């Protein structure tokens, strides 16, 4: 699934200003809720809605990741937070309906 993580990470990064320190995708796919929060190098945070181009690039790999994870463990997560950090860090936190959101569940980190 690393190819999907890479595609998703690149799609998220493409939505953020150049030189960002951190980027976060917060998603609740069943509700159609997707937002990106970028931390520019100069500080602060910028919250971005997804434009059509970004949506077309982000939703397909995220949906495929969700489907493959559900096929592996029999549970479909309801929410997720994907965090990109300096040096190519990628973390995916998912939350299941019985755990109340992205704070519980499973965490995958790739460095």
Backbone as JSON, one array per atom type, in Angstrom:
{
  "sequence": "XXXXXXXXXXXXXXXXXXXXXXXXXXXXXXXXXXXXXXXXXXXXXXXXXXXXXXXXXXXXXXXXXXXXXXXXXXXXXXXXXXXXXXXXXXXXXXXXXXXXXXXXXXXXXXX",
  "N": [[0.81, -1.2, 0.0], [2.15, 1.1, 0.07], [2.48, 2.62, -2.25], [0.0, 3.86, -2.52], [-0.06, 5.41, -0.19], [2.02, 7.14, -0.78], [1.0, 8.45, -3.08], [-1.23, 9.71, -1.94], [0.03, 11.36, -0.02], [1.54, 13.05, -1.69], [-0.54, 14.33, -3.07], [-1.78, 15.74, -1.01], [0.33, 17.43, -0.2], [0.58, 18.98, -2.51], [-1.49, 20.76, -2.3], [-0.75, 22.58, -0.43], [1.06, 25.59, 0.59], [4.31, 26.28, -0.81], [7.18, 25.02, 0.88], [6.07, 24.27, 3.37], [5.82, 23.43, 6.89], [4.38, 21.42, 8.15], [1.62, 19.38, 7.26], [-1.82, 18.6, 7.37], [-4.41, 16.38, 6.7], [-7.73, 16.22, 7.38], [-10.35, 14.07, 7.57], [-13.67, 12.91, 7.04], [-14.97, 10.68, 5.4], [-17.59, 9.54, 4.8], [-19.27, 11.62, 5.35], [-18.54, 13.45, 3.54], [-16.64, 15.26, 4.28], [-13.73, 17.03, 4.15], [-10.7, 18.51, 4.91], [-7.77, 20.51, 4.77], [-5.03, 21.34, 6.74], [-2.39, 23.47, 6.86], [0.89, 24.18, 7.97], [2.7, 26.83, 7.45], [6.17, 27.62, 6.74], [6.86, 30.05, 7.86], [5.34, 30.2, 10.12], [2.26, 29.84, 12.06], [-1.03, 28.73, 10.97], [-2.8, 27.51, 8.13], [-5.95, 26.95, 6.92], [-7.41, 24.96, 4.52], [-9.97, 24.46, 2.15], [-10.92, 21.77, 0.01], [-10.28, 22.13, -3.39], [-11.72, 21.44, -6.65], [-9.73, 20.13, -8.19], [-7.9, 19.29, -6.23], [-9.55, 17.67, -4.71], [-10.12, 15.63, -6.53], [-7.64, 14.45, -6.68], [-7.08, 13.63, -4.09], [-9.23, 12.15, -2.93], [-9.55, 9.57, -4.37], [-7.11, 7.9, -3.78], [-7.33, 7.85, -1.0], [-9.82, 6.62, -0.59], [-9.26, 4.1, -1.65], [-7.25, 3.21, 0.11], [-8.76, 3.05, 2.44], [-10.65, 1.08, 1.7], [-8.97, -1.16, 1.27], [-7.85, -1.49, 3.82], [-10.15, -2.12, 5.26], [-10.81, -4.53, 4.06], [-8.73, -6.09, 4.97], [-8.96, -6.15, 7.82], [-11.67, -6.31, 8.37], [-13.11, -4.19, 9.35], [-14.41, -0.96, 8.77], [-12.99, 2.16, 8.77], [-14.11, 5.34, 10.08], [-13.24, 7.97, 10.24], [-10.34, 9.98, 9.58], [-6.98, 11.18, 10.05], [-4.39, 12.46, 8.29], [-1.03, 13.09, 8.5], [1.6, 15.0, 7.33], [5.04, 15.4, 7.64], [8.21, 17.18, 8.07], [10.97, 15.97, 6.11], [9.78, 13.87, 4.84], [7.95, 12.48, 6.39], [5.06, 10.52, 7.14], [1.99, 10.01, 8.54], [-0.83, 8.13, 9.42], [-3.75, 8.29, 11.06], [-6.54, 6.56, 12.11], [-10.02, 6.4, 12.88], [-12.56, 4.45, 14.34], [-16.11, 3.82, 14.28], [-16.98, 2.98, 16.8], [-15.11, 4.08, 18.44], [-15.13, 6.78, 18.53], [-13.85, 8.54, 16.71], [-10.96, 10.12, 15.12], [-9.08, 10.02, 17.13], [-8.67, 7.58, 18.26], [-8.16, 4.11, 17.49], [-6.22, 3.09, 14.79], [-2.81, 3.62, 14.01], [-0.57, 4.47, 11.5], [2.72, 4.86, 10.56], [5.12, 6.2, 8.36], [8.4, 6.64, 7.5]],
  "CA": [[0.0, 0.0, 0.0], [3.02, 2.27, 0.11], [2.22, 3.46, -3.43], [-1.18, 4.68, -2.23], [0.34, 6.4, 0.8], [2.83, 8.12, -1.5], [0.09, 9.24, -3.92], [-2.02, 10.57, -1.05], [0.92, 12.38, 0.53], [1.85, 14.03, -2.75], [-1.74, 15.11, -3.36], [-1.96, 16.68, 0.11], [1.41, 18.43, -0.28], [0.33, 19.86, -3.65], [-2.49, 21.75, -1.91], [-0.17, 23.49, 0.55], [2.08, 26.53, 0.09], [5.68, 25.76, -0.85], [7.98, 25.16, 2.09], [5.29, 24.08, 4.6], [6.46, 22.63, 7.94], [3.53, 20.27, 8.41], [0.31, 19.43, 6.61], [-2.74, 17.62, 7.94], [-5.7, 16.16, 6.07], [-8.72, 15.7, 8.32], [-11.42, 13.6, 6.69], [-14.77, 12.02, 7.43], [-15.44, 10.43, 4.04], [-19.03, 9.3, 4.66], [-19.95, 12.91, 5.44], [-17.98, 14.32, 2.51], [-15.88, 16.3, 4.98], [-12.29, 16.98, 3.91], [-10.02, 19.8, 5.01], [-6.32, 20.44, 4.92], [-4.45, 22.38, 7.57], [-0.95, 23.56, 6.57], [1.68, 25.06, 8.81], [3.76, 27.41, 6.64], [7.48, 27.75, 7.37], [6.94, 31.3, 8.64], [4.52, 30.07, 11.33], [0.81, 29.89, 11.95], [-1.7, 27.64, 10.25], [-3.72, 27.9, 7.07], [-6.92, 25.9, 6.67], [-7.82, 24.97, 3.12], [-10.97, 23.52, 1.66], [-10.42, 21.12, -1.2], [-10.85, 22.54, -4.67], [-12.05, 20.25, -7.46], [-8.51, 19.42, -8.55], [-7.39, 18.62, -5.02], [-10.49, 16.62, -4.36], [-9.94, 14.53, -7.48], [-6.35, 13.82, -6.41], [-7.02, 13.12, -2.73], [-10.27, 11.17, -2.6], [-9.36, 8.19, -4.85], [-6.19, 7.05, -3.0], [-7.85, 7.71, 0.36], [-10.88, 5.61, -0.66], [-8.63, 2.8, -1.87], [-6.61, 2.85, 1.38], [-9.85, 2.68, 3.35], [-11.21, -0.2, 1.26], [-7.99, -2.23, 1.51], [-7.74, -1.72, 5.26], [-11.38, -2.81, 5.67], [-10.71, -5.91, 3.57], [-7.74, -6.79, 5.79], [-9.37, -6.39, 9.21], [-13.11, -6.47, 8.51], [-13.75, -2.98, 9.9], [-14.19, 0.23, 7.95], [-12.85, 3.33, 9.63], [-15.06, 6.42, 9.8], [-12.55, 9.25, 10.13], [-8.88, 9.83, 9.57], [-6.1, 12.33, 9.98], [-3.11, 12.15, 7.66], [-0.09, 14.16, 8.82], [2.88, 15.01, 6.63], [6.01, 16.17, 8.42], [9.47, 17.37, 7.36], [11.78, 14.79, 5.86], [8.99, 12.81, 4.22], [7.15, 11.74, 7.35], [3.66, 10.29, 6.81], [1.28, 9.29, 9.6], [-2.26, 7.98, 9.19], [-4.52, 7.91, 12.24], [-7.92, 6.31, 11.73], [-10.95, 6.18, 13.98], [-13.71, 3.62, 14.02], [-17.36, 4.34, 14.83], [-17.08, 2.66, 18.22], [-14.02, 4.72, 19.19], [-15.37, 8.21, 18.61], [-13.14, 9.44, 15.8], [-9.57, 9.92, 14.72], [-8.17, 9.95, 18.25], [-8.43, 6.18, 18.61], [-8.06, 3.29, 16.3], [-4.96, 2.58, 14.29], [-1.87, 4.62, 13.52], [0.46, 3.98, 10.6], [3.73, 5.89, 10.29], [6.14, 5.86, 7.38], [9.49, 7.64, 7.5]],
  "C": [[0.85, 1.26, 0.0], [2.81, 3.2, -1.08], [1.01, 4.36, -3.21], [-0.86, 5.76, -1.2], [1.14, 7.52, 0.13], [1.94, 9.03, -2.35], [-0.74, 10.2, -3.07], [-1.17, 11.69, -0.47], [1.26, 13.46, -0.48], [0.65, 14.92, -3.05], [-2.02, 16.13, -2.25], [-0.93, 17.8, 0.01], [1.16, 19.43, -1.4], [-0.68, 20.96, -3.32], [-1.92, 22.84, -1.01], [0.83, 24.45, -0.09], [3.46, 25.87, 0.09], [6.37, 25.98, 0.47], [7.2, 24.97, 3.38], [6.07, 23.2, 5.59], [5.69, 21.34, 8.19], [2.22, 20.47, 7.67], [-0.54, 18.3, 7.19], [-4.0, 17.55, 7.1], [-6.6, 15.56, 7.14], [-9.94, 15.34, 7.5], [-12.42, 12.72, 7.41], [-15.47, 11.7, 6.1], [-16.95, 10.25, 3.88], [-19.85, 10.59, 4.74], [-19.47, 13.89, 4.37], [-17.17, 15.46, 3.09], [-14.38, 16.08, 4.81], [-11.73, 18.38, 4.1], [-8.55, 19.56, 5.25], [-5.88, 21.62, 5.77], [-2.94, 22.35, 7.33], [-0.31, 24.52, 7.56], [2.82, 25.59, 7.95], [5.06, 27.57, 7.43], [7.58, 28.99, 8.25], [6.05, 31.29, 9.87], [3.03, 30.19, 11.05], [0.26, 28.66, 11.25], [-2.64, 28.23, 9.22], [-4.64, 26.71, 6.84], [-7.45, 26.05, 5.26], [-8.96, 24.0, 2.89], [-10.39, 22.89, 0.41], [-11.09, 21.7, -2.43], [-11.1, 21.29, -5.5], [-10.81, 19.45, -7.83], [-7.95, 18.65, -7.38], [-8.26, 17.47, -4.6], [-10.31, 15.4, -5.25], [-8.64, 13.78, -7.24], [-6.31, 13.12, -5.05], [-8.03, 12.0, -2.47], [-10.0, 9.76, -3.12], [-8.33, 7.37, -4.05], [-6.68, 6.85, -1.56], [-8.95, 6.63, 0.4], [-10.3, 4.22, -0.84], [-7.93, 2.31, -0.6], [-7.66, 2.34, 2.35], [-10.42, 1.31, 2.99], [-10.24, -1.36, 1.54], [-7.84, -2.53, 2.99], [-8.97, -2.47, 5.77], [-11.35, -4.28, 5.23], [-9.76, -6.73, 4.44], [-8.26, -7.11, 7.19], [-10.87, -6.45, 9.44], [-13.84, -5.28, 9.1], [-13.43, -1.82, 8.98], [-14.09, 1.44, 8.88], [-13.77, 4.45, 9.15], [-14.39, 7.77, 9.61], [-11.05, 8.99, 10.1], [-8.22, 11.2, 9.6], [-4.79, 11.84, 9.39], [-2.19, 13.33, 7.93], [1.2, 13.96, 8.04], [3.83, 15.88, 7.43], [7.32, 16.27, 7.64], [10.25, 16.06, 7.2], [11.0, 13.62, 5.29], [8.17, 11.99, 5.17], [5.68, 11.67, 6.94], [3.06, 9.5, 7.96], [-0.2, 9.28, 9.28], [-2.89, 7.48, 10.47], [-5.96, 7.7, 11.79], [-8.75, 6.05, 12.98], [-12.13, 5.37, 13.5], [-14.93, 4.15, 14.74], [-17.46, 4.11, 16.33], [-16.01, 3.33, 19.07], [-14.12, 6.24, 19.18], [-14.51, 9.08, 17.72], [-11.68, 9.14, 15.65], [-8.6, 9.84, 15.9], [-7.85, 8.53, 18.69], [-8.2, 5.39, 17.35], [-6.64, 2.86, 16.0], [-4.1, 3.73, 13.79], [-0.79, 3.94, 12.69], [1.43, 5.11, 10.35], [4.75, 5.35, 9.3], [7.17, 6.97, 7.4], [10.44, 7.32, 6.4]]
}
